[in-house]
Amino acid sequence: MKRLLIVWHSRTGTAQAMAAAAEEAARAEAGVDVRRLRAAEAEAAHLLDADGYLFAAPENLAALSGEMKEFLDRTYYPCLERLNGRPYAALIAAGSDGDGAARQLARICTGWRLKAVAEPYILNMRAQTPEAILAQKHPTEADLAPARERGAGLAAGLAMGVF
């Protein structure tokens, strides 16, 4: 059975909601084992044991959140040259544009020789004041639909052997 690993970090709820929506949709696909882990809990062994990946994180100060970056830093070299060709997709929670975090994650995944199978989904919650930035977010079902699509698509592709 193929395995999809979803690694996430969230401070205010958006990336967590996207990861949960993607997981729910992925679990509906037959023939795929889905595992969702917080970035702080995920290890190199989890990456090595999976056939595909979905990374969900917020953008903080035009870059990936520290906890997601720490996960990637911690697992990068133990996985280097061992994940080549595996598929991945990205979910980015943003307050403005999210492009910096998406580019940073894409560069890291390129180093691992992962294959992007979908455009990154950037959910812009438009939080611009300190209060709005720090507040818990509540994405709508419409906001979460693209995350569900990424989860279902990755799982279906793994199950069918497309990836």
Residue frames relative to the residue before (quaternion, step in Angstrom):
aa qw qx qy qz dx dy dz
M 1.0000 0.0000 0.0000 0.0000 0.00 0.00 0.00
K 0.4369 -0.6907 0.5171 0.2542 3.56 -0.99 0.88
R 0.2154 -0.7805 0.5764 0.1105 3.56 -1.19 0.61
L 0.1721 -0.7468 0.6378 0.0767 3.52 -1.02 0.99
L 0.1531 -0.7798 0.6041 0.0597 3.55 -0.83 1.05
I 0.1193 -0.7622 0.6348 0.0432 3.54 -0.87 1.06
V 0.0562 -0.7813 0.6216 -0.0082 3.56 -0.66 1.16
W 0.0255 0.8297 -0.5519 0.0798 3.55 -0.76 1.08
H 0.0386 -0.7329 0.6751 0.0741 3.47 -1.42 0.34
S 0.0658 0.7942 -0.6003 0.0666 3.56 -1.02 0.78
R 0.2449 -0.7565 0.5867 0.1535 3.55 -1.06 0.75
T 0.8256 0.2196 -0.0787 0.5138 3.56 0.94 -0.85
G 0.7113 -0.5331 0.2291 0.3967 3.56 1.22 0.42
T 0.5838 0.6148 -0.3938 0.3551 3.61 1.05 -0.51
A 0.7000 0.4475 -0.2845 0.4783 3.61 0.74 -0.98
Q 0.6146 0.5369 -0.3458 0.4630 3.59 1.05 -0.68
A 0.6592 0.4987 -0.3054 0.4727 3.60 0.94 -0.87
M 0.6450 0.5078 -0.3257 0.4691 3.60 0.99 -0.78
A 0.6516 0.5089 -0.3175 0.4644 3.61 0.95 -0.86
A 0.6596 0.5028 -0.3079 0.4662 3.60 0.95 -0.84
A 0.6477 0.5079 -0.3201 0.4692 3.60 0.97 -0.80
A 0.6475 0.5072 -0.3109 0.4763 3.59 0.98 -0.84
E 0.6400 0.5238 -0.3229 0.4601 3.58 0.97 -0.83
E 0.6475 0.5293 -0.3193 0.4456 3.59 0.88 -0.94
A 0.6874 0.4723 -0.2797 0.4755 3.58 0.90 -0.92
A 0.6508 0.5193 -0.3176 0.4538 3.58 0.98 -0.80
R 0.6459 0.5337 -0.3187 0.4432 3.59 1.01 -0.78
A 0.6038 0.5678 -0.3527 0.4344 3.60 1.19 -0.44
E 0.6122 0.5361 -0.3430 0.4691 3.58 1.27 -0.31
A 0.3977 -0.7181 0.5198 0.2368 3.59 -0.86 0.94
G 0.7980 0.3563 -0.2383 0.4236 3.53 -1.21 0.57
V 0.6963 0.4038 -0.2776 0.5244 3.59 1.23 0.29
D 0.2671 -0.7220 0.6190 0.1557 3.52 -0.98 0.95
V 0.1389 -0.8052 0.5749 0.0442 3.59 -0.71 1.07
R 0.0213 -0.7824 0.6222 -0.0134 3.53 -0.92 0.97
R 0.1047 -0.7871 0.6069 0.0340 3.59 -0.86 1.02
L 0.0107 0.8082 -0.5852 0.0659 3.56 -0.76 1.12
R 0.4998 -0.5894 0.5411 0.3316 3.52 -1.22 0.63
A 0.6095 -0.5746 0.4013 0.3706 3.57 -1.07 0.68
A 0.6480 0.5352 -0.3227 0.4353 3.61 1.00 -0.76
E 0.7133 0.4461 -0.2434 0.4827 3.61 1.17 -0.56
A 0.6077 0.5877 -0.3504 0.4032 3.59 1.16 -0.53
E 0.1504 -0.7870 0.5973 0.0348 3.52 -1.06 0.90
A 0.6948 -0.4445 0.3556 0.4395 3.56 -1.31 0.19
A 0.6222 0.5577 -0.3460 0.4267 3.61 0.97 -0.79
H 0.6261 0.5298 -0.3393 0.4607 3.61 1.06 -0.69
L 0.6477 0.5058 -0.3130 0.4761 3.57 1.00 -0.82
L 0.6773 0.5038 -0.2919 0.4498 3.57 0.89 -0.93
D 0.6848 0.4961 -0.2673 0.4620 3.57 1.14 -0.68
A 0.6686 0.5026 -0.2923 0.4637 3.60 1.25 -0.27
D 0.4135 -0.7100 0.5236 0.2253 3.53 -1.28 0.50
G 0.7900 0.0311 -0.0132 0.6121 3.57 1.28 -0.34
Y 0.2602 -0.7963 0.5409 0.0749 3.54 -1.23 0.55
L 0.0715 -0.7272 0.6793 0.0683 3.48 -1.31 0.58
F 0.1212 -0.7989 0.5884 0.0271 3.56 -0.66 1.15
A 0.0365 -0.7979 0.6012 -0.0218 3.60 -0.82 1.05
A 0.2054 0.7864 -0.5518 0.1868 3.56 -0.63 1.11
P 0.4716 -0.6435 0.5070 0.3262 3.55 -1.23 0.36
E 0.3922 -0.6375 0.5925 0.2978 3.48 -1.34 0.31
N 0.0316 -0.7751 0.6310 -0.0072 3.55 -0.90 1.00
L 0.8461 -0.0632 0.0080 0.5291 3.57 -0.72 1.09
A 0.7051 -0.5084 0.2290 0.4381 3.56 0.92 1.09
A 0.7005 0.3747 -0.2702 0.5439 3.60 1.21 0.46
L 0.6722 -0.4453 0.3783 0.4547 3.56 -1.30 0.08
S 0.5855 -0.5581 0.4428 0.3868 3.56 -1.15 0.51
G 0.6455 -0.5642 0.3636 0.3645 3.56 -1.14 0.66
E 0.6698 0.5050 -0.3151 0.4440 3.58 0.91 -0.85
M 0.6516 0.4821 -0.3237 0.4881 3.61 0.99 -0.72
K 0.6477 0.5087 -0.3208 0.4677 3.58 0.96 -0.82
E 0.6292 0.5269 -0.3379 0.4608 3.60 1.00 -0.75
F 0.6169 0.5311 -0.3392 0.4715 3.61 1.01 -0.78
L 0.6857 0.4801 -0.2858 0.4664 3.57 0.85 -0.96
D 0.6315 0.5226 -0.3284 0.4693 3.60 1.00 -0.78
R 0.6924 0.5074 -0.2677 0.4376 3.56 0.91 -0.99
T 0.7746 0.3579 -0.1788 0.4898 3.58 1.03 -0.74
Y 0.4601 0.7301 -0.4335 0.2596 3.59 1.20 -0.36
Y 0.7706 0.3822 -0.2302 0.4552 3.60 0.51 -1.09
P 0.6319 0.5122 -0.3686 0.4500 3.65 0.93 -0.57
C 0.7345 0.4018 -0.2286 0.4968 3.62 1.17 -0.50
L 0.4360 0.7227 -0.4517 0.2891 3.59 1.24 -0.24
E 0.8357 0.1127 -0.1609 0.5129 3.55 -0.93 1.06
R 0.6550 0.5110 -0.3195 0.4558 3.60 1.22 0.23
L 0.7003 0.4305 -0.2610 0.5061 3.60 1.28 -0.12
N 0.2948 0.8229 -0.4601 0.1555 3.57 1.31 -0.08
G 0.8500 0.2070 -0.1752 0.4516 3.53 -0.98 1.00
R 0.5295 0.6349 -0.4231 0.3707 3.59 1.20 -0.17
P 0.4824 -0.6978 0.4535 0.2735 3.60 -1.04 0.74
Y 0.0173 0.7815 -0.6236 -0.0109 3.53 -1.26 0.51
A 0.0947 -0.7396 0.6594 0.0963 3.50 -1.41 0.27
A 0.2866 -0.7727 0.5517 0.1282 3.56 -1.25 0.49
L 0.1265 -0.7391 0.6587 0.0618 3.51 -1.21 0.78
I 0.0384 -0.8145 0.5783 -0.0258 3.59 -0.59 1.13
A 0.2257 -0.7391 0.6234 0.1190 3.56 -0.93 1.01
A 0.0033 0.8320 -0.5518 0.0575 3.57 -0.66 1.08
G 0.3574 -0.6996 0.5752 0.2280 3.49 -1.35 0.38
S 0.7585 0.2065 -0.1565 0.5979 3.55 1.25 -0.30
D 0.8515 -0.1608 0.0790 0.4927 3.65 -0.12 -1.11
G 0.3466 -0.7867 0.4622 0.2176 3.64 1.08 -0.50
D 0.4788 0.7140 -0.4190 0.2923 3.59 1.23 -0.26
G 0.6269 0.5587 -0.3450 0.4192 3.59 0.98 -0.77
A 0.6762 0.4769 -0.2903 0.4806 3.57 0.91 -0.90
A 0.6407 0.5229 -0.3272 0.4572 3.59 0.96 -0.82
R 0.6609 0.4943 -0.3044 0.4756 3.60 0.95 -0.85
Q 0.6464 0.5230 -0.3227 0.4523 3.58 0.93 -0.87
L 0.6703 0.4835 -0.3000 0.4763 3.60 0.88 -0.89
A 0.6397 0.5290 -0.3281 0.4509 3.61 0.95 -0.82
R 0.6491 0.5128 -0.3256 0.4578 3.60 0.97 -0.76
I 0.6455 0.5031 -0.3198 0.4774 3.58 0.99 -0.80
C 0.6739 0.4902 -0.2945 0.4678 3.59 0.90 -0.90
T 0.5953 0.5425 -0.3576 0.4727 3.59 1.12 -0.61
G 0.6354 0.5282 -0.3210 0.4629 3.59 1.01 -0.79
W 0.6778 0.4530 -0.2749 0.5098 3.57 1.10 -0.68
R 0.3934 -0.7306 0.4556 0.3223 3.59 1.33 -0.20
L 0.2996 0.7336 -0.5417 0.2803 3.57 1.08 0.76
K 0.3587 -0.7239 0.5538 0.2015 3.55 -1.25 0.49
A 0.3316 -0.7289 0.5654 0.1975 3.58 -0.66 1.11
V 0.1328 -0.8180 0.5576 0.0480 3.59 -0.74 1.05
A 0.7611 0.1530 -0.1331 0.6162 3.58 1.30 0.11
E 0.5582 -0.5591 0.4802 0.3811 3.53 -1.22 0.46
P 0.5404 -0.5951 0.4531 0.3854 3.62 -1.03 0.59
Y 0.2896 -0.7157 0.6030 0.2006 3.54 -1.09 0.73
I 0.0849 -0.7846 0.6141 0.0068 3.54 -0.67 1.16
L 0.1330 -0.7804 0.6094 0.0437 3.55 -0.62 1.20
N 0.1582 -0.8084 0.5656 0.0391 3.54 -0.38 1.30
M 0.1864 -0.8089 0.5529 0.0714 3.55 -0.46 1.24
R 0.3738 -0.7912 0.4235 0.2342 3.58 1.36 0.08
A 0.3146 0.7377 -0.5283 0.2786 3.58 1.02 0.77
Q 0.0129 -0.8502 0.5241 -0.0477 3.57 -0.53 1.16
T 0.6805 0.4210 -0.3034 0.5174 3.61 1.17 -0.31
P 0.6500 -0.5091 0.3622 0.4326 3.62 -1.12 0.40
E 0.6526 0.5170 -0.3196 0.4523 3.59 0.96 -0.81
A 0.6867 0.4762 -0.2808 0.4720 3.58 0.90 -0.91
I 0.6274 0.5426 -0.3343 0.4475 3.58 1.02 -0.78
L 0.7495 0.4165 -0.2162 0.4669 3.58 0.89 -0.94
A 0.5512 0.6382 -0.3879 0.3719 3.61 1.21 -0.35
Q 0.5523 -0.5706 0.4853 0.3658 3.56 -1.22 0.55
K 0.2688 -0.7689 0.5648 0.1324 3.55 -1.00 0.89
H 0.1586 -0.7771 0.6058 0.0627 3.54 -1.21 0.65
P 0.1678 -0.8106 0.5543 0.0868 3.59 0.12 1.25
T 0.4658 -0.6688 0.5077 0.2793 3.56 -1.12 0.72
E 0.6678 -0.4646 0.3781 0.4418 3.57 -1.29 0.17
A 0.6308 0.5240 -0.3330 0.4655 3.60 1.03 -0.73
D 0.6227 0.5369 -0.3320 0.4623 3.60 1.06 -0.75
L 0.7308 0.4519 -0.2295 0.4573 3.57 1.02 -0.85
A 0.4685 0.7070 -0.4343 0.3032 3.61 1.20 -0.32
P 0.6777 0.4700 -0.3260 0.4622 3.67 0.83 -0.76
A 0.6023 0.5337 -0.3620 0.4704 3.62 1.11 -0.55
R 0.6281 0.5218 -0.3256 0.4768 3.58 1.01 -0.81
E 0.6399 0.5317 -0.3195 0.4536 3.58 0.97 -0.87
R 0.6525 0.5036 -0.3219 0.4659 3.60 0.96 -0.84
G 0.6651 0.5067 -0.3064 0.4550 3.59 0.93 -0.88
A 0.6815 0.4776 -0.2845 0.4759 3.57 0.87 -0.95
G 0.6676 0.5208 -0.3018 0.4382 3.57 0.93 -0.86
L 0.6491 0.5004 -0.3123 0.4804 3.56 0.97 -0.83
A 0.6710 0.4977 -0.3010 0.4599 3.57 0.87 -0.95
A 0.6674 0.4937 -0.3096 0.4637 3.61 0.88 -0.89
G 0.6566 0.5145 -0.3117 0.4549 3.58 0.94 -0.83
L 0.6425 0.5035 -0.3180 0.4822 3.57 1.04 -0.76
A 0.6721 0.5182 -0.2965 0.4379 3.57 0.88 -0.98
M 0.7234 0.4279 -0.2373 0.4872 3.60 1.01 -0.83
G 0.4725 -0.6853 0.4386 0.3387 3.58 1.23 -0.20
V 0.3381 0.7461 -0.4994 0.2822 3.58 1.23 0.43
F 0.7512 0.3180 -0.1817 0.5492 3.58 1.01 -0.79
